[in-house]
Amino acid sequence: MPKLTLVAVDANVLLNLADEVEVVIDCLNTVKKRLPNPKIIVLPTVILELNDIAECDDDPHLKSLAELS
């Protein structure tokens, strides 16, 4: 089995992906095309950050994106 290439994404990438930001979608598609056997990972601190945004942020749109992420 070929070695995986790990690609970590932060909360902003996931929020933009949930918001269907085309630049982020294109970026992830490019990663998939150019890197050998890419594996997108989300670190636990990113999950904690998204949970914090979903529970505590004042912006309802951002809260809903965090929940979707």
PDB file of N, CA, C and O in Angstrom:
ATOM      1  N   MET A   1       0.848  -1.180   0.000  1.00  0.00           N
ATOM      2  CA  MET A   1       0.000   0.000   0.000  1.00  0.00           C
ATOM      3  C   MET A   1       0.892   1.241   0.000  1.00  0.00           C
ATOM      4  O   MET A   1       1.840   1.318   0.781  1.00  0.00           O
ATOM      5  N   PRO A   2       0.600   2.213  -0.867  1.00  0.00           N
ATOM      6  CA  PRO A   2       1.411   3.429  -0.918  1.00  0.00           C
ATOM      7  C   PRO A   2       1.298   4.232   0.382  1.00  0.00           C
ATOM      8  O   PRO A   2       0.264   4.225   1.050  1.00  0.00           O
ATOM      9  N   LYS A   3       2.377   4.914   0.714  1.00  0.00           N
ATOM     10  CA  LYS A   3       2.406   5.738   1.913  1.00  0.00           C
ATOM     11  C   LYS A   3       1.437   6.911   1.768  1.00  0.00           C
ATOM     12  O   LYS A   3       1.355   7.533   0.709  1.00  0.00           O
ATOM     13  N   LEU A   4       0.704   7.206   2.845  1.00  0.00           N
ATOM     14  CA  LEU A   4      -0.226   8.331   2.844  1.00  0.00           C
ATOM     15  C   LEU A   4       0.527   9.647   3.004  1.00  0.00           C
ATOM     16  O   LEU A   4       1.534   9.710   3.709  1.00  0.00           O
ATOM     17  N   THR A   5       0.044  10.678   2.359  1.00  0.00           N
ATOM     18  CA  THR A   5       0.543  12.027   2.563  1.00  0.00           C
ATOM     19  C   THR A   5      -0.498  12.749   3.410  1.00  0.00           C
ATOM     20  O   THR A   5      -1.602  13.031   2.944  1.00  0.00           O
ATOM     21  N   LEU A   6      -0.136  13.047   4.665  1.00  0.00           N
ATOM     22  CA  LEU A   6      -1.083  13.683   5.573  1.00  0.00           C
ATOM     23  C   LEU A   6      -1.160  15.177   5.297  1.00  0.00           C
ATOM     24  O   LEU A   6      -0.142  15.851   5.141  1.00  0.00           O
ATOM     25  N   VAL A   7      -2.390  15.681   5.239  1.00  0.00           N
ATOM     26  CA  VAL A   7      -2.640  17.106   5.032  1.00  0.00           C
ATOM     27  C   VAL A   7      -3.602  17.548   6.133  1.00  0.00           C
ATOM     28  O   VAL A   7      -4.775  17.173   6.129  1.00  0.00           O
ATOM     29  N   ALA A   8      -3.099  18.345   7.071  1.00  0.00           N
ATOM     30  CA  ALA A   8      -3.932  18.831   8.173  1.00  0.00           C
ATOM     31  C   ALA A   8      -4.612  20.132   7.759  1.00  0.00           C
ATOM     32  O   ALA A   8      -3.988  21.010   7.164  1.00  0.00           O
ATOM     33  N   VAL A   9      -5.877  20.240   8.075  1.00  0.00           N
ATOM     34  CA  VAL A   9      -6.620  21.472   7.787  1.00  0.00           C
ATOM     35  C   VAL A   9      -7.037  22.114   9.111  1.00  0.00           C
ATOM     36  O   VAL A   9      -7.282  21.429  10.104  1.00  0.00           O
ATOM     37  N   ASP A  10      -7.112  23.448   9.099  1.00  0.00           N
ATOM     38  CA  ASP A  10      -7.516  24.153  10.315  1.00  0.00           C
ATOM     39  C   ASP A  10      -9.007  24.496  10.262  1.00  0.00           C
ATOM     40  O   ASP A  10      -9.704  24.180   9.298  1.00  0.00           O
ATOM     41  N   ALA A  11      -9.464  25.141  11.309  1.00  0.00           N
ATOM     42  CA  ALA A  11     -10.889  25.458  11.424  1.00  0.00           C
ATOM     43  C   ALA A  11     -11.361  26.366  10.286  1.00  0.00           C
ATOM     44  O   ALA A  11     -12.481  26.217   9.797  1.00  0.00           O
ATOM     45  N   ASN A  12     -10.518  27.297   9.869  1.00  0.00           N
ATOM     46  CA  ASN A  12     -10.924  28.214   8.796  1.00  0.00           C
ATOM     47  C   ASN A  12     -11.187  27.482   7.487  1.00  0.00           C
ATOM     48  O   ASN A  12     -12.114  27.825   6.754  1.00  0.00           O
ATOM     49  N   VAL A  13     -10.385  26.488   7.200  1.00  0.00           N
ATOM     50  CA  VAL A  13     -10.601  25.696   5.984  1.00  0.00           C
ATOM     51  C   VAL A  13     -11.953  24.992   6.065  1.00  0.00           C
ATOM     52  O   VAL A  13     -12.719  24.995   5.101  1.00  0.00           O
ATOM     53  N   LEU A  14     -12.240  24.399   7.202  1.00  0.00           N
ATOM     54  CA  LEU A  14     -13.503  23.672   7.353  1.00  0.00           C
ATOM     55  C   LEU A  14     -14.708  24.611   7.336  1.00  0.00           C
ATOM     56  O   LEU A  14     -15.752  24.279   6.773  1.00  0.00           O
ATOM     57  N   LEU A  15     -14.561  25.784   7.954  1.00  0.00           N
ATOM     58  CA  LEU A  15     -15.654  26.759   7.922  1.00  0.00           C
ATOM     59  C   LEU A  15     -15.910  27.233   6.497  1.00  0.00           C
ATOM     60  O   LEU A  15     -17.060  27.344   6.072  1.00  0.00           O
ATOM     61  N   ASN A  16     -14.845  27.511   5.764  1.00  0.00           N
ATOM     62  CA  ASN A  16     -15.000  27.942   4.367  1.00  0.00           C
ATOM     63  C   ASN A  16     -15.538  26.827   3.484  1.00  0.00           C
ATOM     64  O   ASN A  16     -16.302  27.080   2.552  1.00  0.00           O
ATOM     65  N   LEU A  17     -15.143  25.606   3.773  1.00  0.00           N
ATOM     66  CA  LEU A  17     -15.665  24.470   3.019  1.00  0.00           C
ATOM     67  C   LEU A  17     -17.171  24.320   3.271  1.00  0.00           C
ATOM     68  O   LEU A  17     -17.939  24.076   2.341  1.00  0.00           O
ATOM     69  N   ALA A  18     -17.579  24.467   4.522  1.00  0.00           N
ATOM     70  CA  ALA A  18     -19.007  24.397   4.851  1.00  0.00           C
ATOM     71  C   ALA A  18     -19.785  25.525   4.185  1.00  0.00           C
ATOM     72  O   ALA A  18     -20.961  25.370   3.854  1.00  0.00           O
ATOM     73  N   ASP A  19     -19.115  26.667   3.990  1.00  0.00           N
ATOM     74  CA  ASP A  19     -19.743  27.820   3.345  1.00  0.00           C
ATOM     75  C   ASP A  19     -19.605  27.755   1.822  1.00  0.00           C
ATOM     76  O   ASP A  19     -20.005  28.680   1.116  1.00  0.00           O
ATOM     77  N   GLU A  20     -19.042  26.671   1.330  1.00  0.00           N
ATOM     78  CA  GLU A  20     -18.858  26.408  -0.103  1.00  0.00           C
ATOM     79  C   GLU A  20     -18.052  27.500  -0.800  1.00  0.00           C
ATOM     80  O   GLU A  20     -18.396  27.932  -1.901  1.00  0.00           O
ATOM     81  N   VAL A  21     -16.971  27.945  -0.145  1.00  0.00           N
ATOM     82  CA  VAL A  21     -16.075  28.936  -0.734  1.00  0.00           C
ATOM     83  C   VAL A  21     -15.271  28.246  -1.837  1.00  0.00           C
ATOM     84  O   VAL A  21     -14.538  27.290  -1.585  1.00  0.00           O
ATOM     85  N   GLU A  22     -15.419  28.742  -3.041  1.00  0.00           N
ATOM     86  CA  GLU A  22     -14.852  28.070  -4.213  1.00  0.00           C
ATOM     87  C   GLU A  22     -13.330  27.940  -4.155  1.00  0.00           C
ATOM     88  O   GLU A  22     -12.782  26.931  -4.599  1.00  0.00           O
ATOM     89  N   VAL A  23     -12.649  28.935  -3.621  1.00  0.00           N
ATOM     90  CA  VAL A  23     -11.182  28.883  -3.536  1.00  0.00           C
ATOM     91  C   VAL A  23     -10.728  27.704  -2.673  1.00  0.00           C
ATOM     92  O   VAL A  23      -9.745  27.035  -2.992  1.00  0.00           O
ATOM     93  N   VAL A  24     -11.443  27.459  -1.590  1.00  0.00           N
ATOM     94  CA  VAL A  24     -11.081  26.352  -0.702  1.00  0.00           C
ATOM     95  C   VAL A  24     -11.391  25.013  -1.365  1.00  0.00           C
ATOM     96  O   VAL A  24     -10.603  24.073  -1.268  1.00  0.00           O
ATOM     97  N   ILE A  25     -12.512  24.928  -2.024  1.00  0.00           N
ATOM     98  CA  ILE A  25     -12.861  23.699  -2.745  1.00  0.00           C
ATOM     99  C   ILE A  25     -11.822  23.409  -3.822  1.00  0.00           C
ATOM    100  O   ILE A  25     -11.380  22.270  -3.967  1.00  0.00           O
ATOM    101  N   ASP A  26     -11.431  24.430  -4.574  1.00  0.00           N
ATOM    102  CA  ASP A  26     -10.395  24.266  -5.602  1.00  0.00           C
ATOM    103  C   ASP A  26      -9.066  23.836  -4.991  1.00  0.00           C
ATOM    104  O   ASP A  26      -8.371  22.979  -5.536  1.00  0.00           O
ATOM    105  N   CYS A  27      -8.721  24.434  -3.863  1.00  0.00           N
ATOM    106  CA  CYS A  27      -7.467  24.091  -3.188  1.00  0.00           C
ATOM    107  C   CYS A  27      -7.441  22.617  -2.784  1.00  0.00           C
ATOM    108  O   CYS A  27      -6.449  21.926  -3.014  1.00  0.00           O
ATOM    109  N   LEU A  28      -8.514  22.146  -2.192  1.00  0.00           N
ATOM    110  CA  LEU A  28      -8.560  20.739  -1.777  1.00  0.00           C
ATOM    111  C   LEU A  28      -8.556  19.805  -2.985  1.00  0.00           C
ATOM    112  O   LEU A  28      -7.952  18.733  -2.934  1.00  0.00           O
ATOM    113  N   ASN A  29      -9.214  20.197  -4.055  1.00  0.00           N
ATOM    114  CA  ASN A  29      -9.174  19.391  -5.284  1.00  0.00           C
ATOM    115  C   ASN A  29      -7.765  19.335  -5.856  1.00  0.00           C
ATOM    116  O   ASN A  29      -7.330  18.297  -6.354  1.00  0.00           O
ATOM    117  N   THR A  30      -7.052  20.457  -5.782  1.00  0.00           N
ATOM    118  CA  THR A  30      -5.666  20.492  -6.261  1.00  0.00           C
ATOM    119  C   THR A  30      -4.778  19.600  -5.414  1.00  0.00           C
ATOM    120  O   THR A  30      -3.925  18.888  -5.944  1.00  0.00           O
ATOM    121  N   VAL A  31      -4.969  19.630  -4.112  1.00  0.00           N
ATOM    122  CA  VAL A  31      -4.202  18.759  -3.215  1.00  0.00           C
ATOM    123  C   VAL A  31      -4.432  17.299  -3.593  1.00  0.00           C
ATOM    124  O   VAL A  31      -3.486  16.515  -3.677  1.00  0.00           O
ATOM    125  N   LYS A  32      -5.681  16.943  -3.819  1.00  0.00           N
ATOM    126  CA  LYS A  32      -6.009  15.556  -4.182  1.00  0.00           C
ATOM    127  C   LYS A  32      -5.371  15.141  -5.499  1.00  0.00           C
ATOM    128  O   LYS A  32      -4.965  13.990  -5.662  1.00  0.00           O
ATOM    129  N   LYS A  33      -5.283  16.084  -6.445  1.00  0.00           N
ATOM    130  CA  LYS A  33      -4.693  15.769  -7.752  1.00  0.00           C
ATOM    131  C   LYS A  33      -3.175  15.671  -7.704  1.00  0.00           C
ATOM    132  O   LYS A  33      -2.584  14.810  -8.356  1.00  0.00           O
ATOM    133  N   ARG A  34      -2.538  16.558  -6.931  1.00  0.00           N
ATOM    134  CA  ARG A  34      -1.080  16.695  -7.012  1.00  0.00           C
ATOM    135  C   ARG A  34      -0.294  15.875  -6.006  1.00  0.00           C
ATOM    136  O   ARG A  34       0.853  15.512  -6.267  1.00  0.00           O
ATOM    137  N   LEU A  35      -0.887  15.579  -4.866  1.00  0.00           N
ATOM    138  CA  LEU A  35      -0.147  14.824  -3.856  1.00  0.00           C
ATOM    139  C   LEU A  35      -0.428  13.335  -3.994  1.00  0.00           C
ATOM    140  O   LEU A  35      -1.553  12.929  -4.284  1.00  0.00           O
ATOM    141  N   PRO A  36       0.604  12.527  -3.785  1.00  0.00           N
ATOM    142  CA  PRO A  36       0.395  11.082  -3.870  1.00  0.00           C
ATOM    143  C   PRO A  36      -0.357  10.575  -2.640  1.00  0.00           C
ATOM    144  O   PRO A  36       0.112  10.716  -1.511  1.00  0.00           O
ATOM    145  N   ASN A  37      -1.509   9.995  -2.872  1.00  0.00           N
ATOM    146  CA  ASN A  37      -2.292   9.365  -1.813  1.00  0.00           C
ATOM    147  C   ASN A  37      -2.542  10.289  -0.617  1.00  0.00           C
ATOM    148  O   ASN A  37      -2.158   9.953   0.503  1.00  0.00           O
ATOM    149  N   PRO A  38      -3.177  11.445  -0.834  1.00  0.00           N
ATOM    150  CA  PRO A  38      -3.382  12.385   0.272  1.00  0.00           C
ATOM    151  C   PRO A  38      -4.449  11.909   1.255  1.00  0.00           C
ATOM    152  O   PRO A  38      -5.433  11.277   0.870  1.00  0.00           O
ATOM    153  N   LYS A  39      -4.238  12.218   2.507  1.00  0.00           N
ATOM    154  CA  LYS A  39      -5.206  11.924   3.564  1.00  0.00           C
ATOM    155  C   LYS A  39      -5.440  13.219   4.328  1.00  0.00           C
ATOM    156  O   LYS A  39      -4.543  13.707   5.017  1.00  0.00           O
ATOM    157  N   ILE A  40      -6.644  13.779   4.210  1.00  0.00           N
ATOM    158  CA  ILE A  40      -6.992  15.014   4.904  1.00  0.00           C
ATOM    159  C   ILE A  40      -7.310  14.662   6.354  1.00  0.00           C
ATOM    160  O   ILE A  40      -8.130  13.784   6.622  1.00  0.00           O
ATOM    161  N   ILE A  41      -6.647  15.363   7.298  1.00  0.00           N
ATOM    162  CA  ILE A  41      -6.891  15.089   8.714  1.00  0.00           C
ATOM    163  C   ILE A  41      -7.301  16.372   9.432  1.00  0.00           C
ATOM    164  O   ILE A  41      -6.954  17.478   9.017  1.00  0.00           O
ATOM    165  N   VAL A  42      -8.043  16.193  10.515  1.00  0.00           N
ATOM    166  CA  VAL A  42      -8.456  17.297  11.373  1.00  0.00           C
ATOM    167  C   VAL A  42      -7.961  16.975  12.777  1.00  0.00           C
ATOM    168  O   VAL A  42      -8.315  15.945  13.351  1.00  0.00           O
ATOM    169  N   LEU A  43      -7.145  17.861  13.318  1.00  0.00           N
ATOM    170  CA  LEU A  43      -6.584  17.644  14.645  1.00  0.00           C
ATOM    171  C   LEU A  43      -7.621  17.932  15.725  1.00  0.00           C
ATOM    172  O   LEU A  43      -8.553  18.703  15.497  1.00  0.00           O
ATOM    173  N   PRO A  44      -7.471  17.322  16.897  1.00  0.00           N
ATOM    174  CA  PRO A  44      -8.446  17.523  17.977  1.00  0.00           C
ATOM    175  C   PRO A  44      -8.628  18.984  18.374  1.00  0.00           C
ATOM    176  O   PRO A  44      -9.737  19.389  18.725  1.00  0.00           O
ATOM    177  N   THR A  45      -7.565  19.781  18.327  1.00  0.00           N
ATOM    178  CA  THR A  45      -7.707  21.200  18.690  1.00  0.00           C
ATOM    179  C   THR A  45      -8.622  21.939  17.719  1.00  0.00           C
ATOM    180  O   THR A  45      -9.305  22.886  18.108  1.00  0.00           O
ATOM    181  N   VAL A  46      -8.638  21.516  16.471  1.00  0.00           N
ATOM    182  CA  VAL A  46      -9.528  22.124  15.480  1.00  0.00           C
ATOM    183  C   VAL A  46     -10.978  21.783  15.816  1.00  0.00           C
ATOM    184  O   VAL A  46     -11.861  22.634  15.710  1.00  0.00           O
ATOM    185  N   ILE A  47     -11.215  20.567  16.213  1.00  0.00           N
ATOM    186  CA  ILE A  47     -12.570  20.158  16.606  1.00  0.00           C
ATOM    187  C   ILE A  47     -13.024  20.958  17.828  1.00  0.00           C
ATOM    188  O   ILE A  47     -14.176  21.388  17.898  1.00  0.00           O
ATOM    189  N   LEU A  48     -12.125  21.155  18.784  1.00  0.00           N
ATOM    190  CA  LEU A  48     -12.456  21.957  19.961  1.00  0.00           C
ATOM    191  C   LEU A  48     -12.777  23.399  19.572  1.00  0.00           C
ATOM    192  O   LEU A  48     -13.715  23.995  20.102  1.00  0.00           O
ATOM    193  N   GLU A  49     -12.001  23.954  18.650  1.00  0.00           N
ATOM    194  CA  GLU A  49     -12.246  25.317  18.192  1.00  0.00           C
ATOM    195  C   GLU A  49     -13.615  25.430  17.515  1.00  0.00           C
ATOM    196  O   GLU A  49     -14.353  26.384  17.759  1.00  0.00           O
ATOM    197  N   LEU A  50     -13.947  24.465  16.674  1.00  0.00           N
ATOM    198  CA  LEU A  50     -15.254  24.485  16.005  1.00  0.00           C
ATOM    199  C   LEU A  50     -16.390  24.345  17.017  1.00  0.00           C
ATOM    200  O   LEU A  50     -17.422  25.005  16.887  1.00  0.00           O
ATOM    201  N   ASN A  51     -16.207  23.498  18.013  1.00  0.00           N
ATOM    202  CA  ASN A  51     -17.223  23.361  19.062  1.00  0.00           C
ATOM    203  C   ASN A  51     -17.407  24.669  19.816  1.00  0.00           C
ATOM    204  O   ASN A  51     -18.532  25.058  20.130  1.00  0.00           O
ATOM    205  N   ASP A  52     -16.294  25.353  20.109  1.00  0.00           N
ATOM    206  CA  ASP A  52     -16.356  26.631  20.809  1.00  0.00           C
ATOM    207  C   ASP A  52     -17.102  27.672  19.981  1.00  0.00           C
ATOM    208  O   ASP A  52     -17.932  28.412  20.509  1.00  0.00           O
ATOM    209  N   ILE A  53     -16.809  27.727  18.696  1.00  0.00           N
ATOM    210  CA  ILE A  53     -17.508  28.667  17.808  1.00  0.00           C
ATOM    211  C   ILE A  53     -19.000  28.341  17.763  1.00  0.00           C
ATOM    212  O   ILE A  53     -19.840  29.237  17.846  1.00  0.00           O
ATOM    213  N   ALA A  54     -19.321  27.059  17.632  1.00  0.00           N
ATOM    214  CA  ALA A  54     -20.727  26.637  17.535  1.00  0.00           C
ATOM    215  C   ALA A  54     -21.512  26.976  18.800  1.00  0.00           C
ATOM    216  O   ALA A  54     -22.707  27.263  18.738  1.00  0.00           O
ATOM    217  N   GLU A  55     -20.839  26.943  19.938  1.00  0.00           N
ATOM    218  CA  GLU A  55     -21.533  27.178  21.205  1.00  0.00           C
ATOM    219  C   GLU A  55     -21.500  28.631  21.660  1.00  0.00           C
ATOM    220  O   GLU A  55     -22.439  29.094  22.309  1.00  0.00           O
ATOM    221  N   CYS A  56     -20.434  29.356  21.331  1.00  0.00           N
ATOM    222  CA  CYS A  56     -20.223  30.657  21.975  1.00  0.00           C
ATOM    223  C   CYS A  56     -20.168  31.862  21.053  1.00  0.00           C
ATOM    224  O   CYS A  56     -20.241  32.991  21.538  1.00  0.00           O
ATOM    225  N   ASP A  57     -20.045  31.679  19.766  1.00  0.00           N
ATOM    226  CA  ASP A  57     -19.872  32.830  18.880  1.00  0.00           C
ATOM    227  C   ASP A  57     -21.165  33.631  18.771  1.00  0.00           C
ATOM    228  O   ASP A  57     -22.264  33.083  18.864  1.00  0.00           O
ATOM    229  N   ASP A  58     -21.013  34.938  18.572  1.00  0.00           N
ATOM    230  CA  ASP A  58     -22.174  35.829  18.456  1.00  0.00           C
ATOM    231  C   ASP A  58     -22.793  35.840  17.066  1.00  0.00           C
ATOM    232  O   ASP A  58     -23.938  36.260  16.899  1.00  0.00           O
ATOM    233  N   ASP A  59     -22.057  35.388  16.082  1.00  0.00           N
ATOM    234  CA  ASP A  59     -22.514  35.416  14.697  1.00  0.00           C
ATOM    235  C   ASP A  59     -23.288  34.128  14.375  1.00  0.00           C
ATOM    236  O   ASP A  59     -22.693  33.051  14.339  1.00  0.00           O
ATOM    237  N   PRO A  60     -24.597  34.223  14.141  1.00  0.00           N
ATOM    238  CA  PRO A  60     -25.392  33.018  13.878  1.00  0.00           C
ATOM    239  C   PRO A  60     -24.941  32.244  12.626  1.00  0.00           C
ATOM    240  O   PRO A  60     -24.992  31.015  12.590  1.00  0.00           O
ATOM    241  N   HIS A  61     -24.500  32.992  11.603  1.00  0.00           N
ATOM    242  CA  HIS A  61     -24.038  32.319  10.378  1.00  0.00           C
ATOM    243  C   HIS A  61     -22.783  31.493  10.669  1.00  0.00           C
ATOM    244  O   HIS A  61     -22.674  30.347  10.234  1.00  0.00           O
ATOM    245  N   LEU A  62     -21.843  32.079  11.402  1.00  0.00           N
ATOM    246  CA  LEU A  62     -20.609  31.372  11.760  1.00  0.00           C
ATOM    247  C   LEU A  62     -20.915  30.177  12.655  1.00  0.00           C
ATOM    248  O   LEU A  62     -20.309  29.117  12.500  1.00  0.00           O
ATOM    249  N   LYS A  63     -21.833  30.335  13.572  1.00  0.00           N
ATOM    250  CA  LYS A  63     -22.248  29.220  14.446  1.00  0.00           C
ATOM    251  C   LYS A  63     -22.786  28.063  13.615  1.00  0.00           C
ATOM    252  O   LYS A  63     -22.448  26.904  13.858  1.00  0.00           O
ATOM    253  N   SER A  64     -23.622  28.380  12.638  1.00  0.00           N
ATOM    254  CA  SER A  64     -24.209  27.307  11.817  1.00  0.00           C
ATOM    255  C   SER A  64     -23.136  26.633  10.958  1.00  0.00           C
ATOM    256  O   SER A  64     -23.188  25.420  10.751  1.00  0.00           O
ATOM    257  N   LEU A  65     -22.164  27.404  10.455  1.00  0.00           N
ATOM    258  CA  LEU A  65     -21.068  26.804   9.689  1.00  0.00           C
ATOM    259  C   LEU A  65     -20.228  25.891  10.573  1.00  0.00           C
ATOM    260  O   LEU A  65     -19.821  24.813  10.141  1.00  0.00           O
ATOM    261  N   ALA A  66     -19.968  26.309  11.797  1.00  0.00           N
ATOM    262  CA  ALA A  66     -19.191  25.491  12.720  1.00  0.00           C
ATOM    263  C   ALA A  66     -19.915  24.189  13.032  1.00  0.00           C
ATOM    264  O   ALA A  66     -19.296  23.128  13.103  1.00  0.00           O
ATOM    265  N   GLU A  67     -21.222  24.275  13.217  1.00  0.00           N
ATOM    266  CA  GLU A  67     -22.010  23.069  13.478  1.00  0.00           C
ATOM    267  C   GLU A  67     -21.979  22.139  12.275  1.00  0.00           C
ATOM    268  O   GLU A  67     -21.912  20.920  12.435  1.00  0.00           O
ATOM    269  N   LEU A  68     -22.027  22.701  11.076  1.00  0.00           N
ATOM    270  CA  LEU A  68     -21.998  21.906   9.862  1.00  0.00           C
ATOM    271  C   LEU A  68     -20.628  21.251   9.655  1.00  0.00           C
ATOM    272  O   LEU A  68     -20.523  20.130   9.157  1.00  0.00           O
ATOM    273  N   SER A  69     -19.589  21.981  10.051  1.00  0.00           N
ATOM    274  CA  SER A  69     -18.227  21.467   9.869  1.00  0.00           C
ATOM    275  C   SER A  69     -18.013  20.234  10.710  1.00  0.00           C
ATOM    276  O   SER A  69     -16.927  19.655  10.692  1.00  0.00           O
TER     277      SER A  69
END
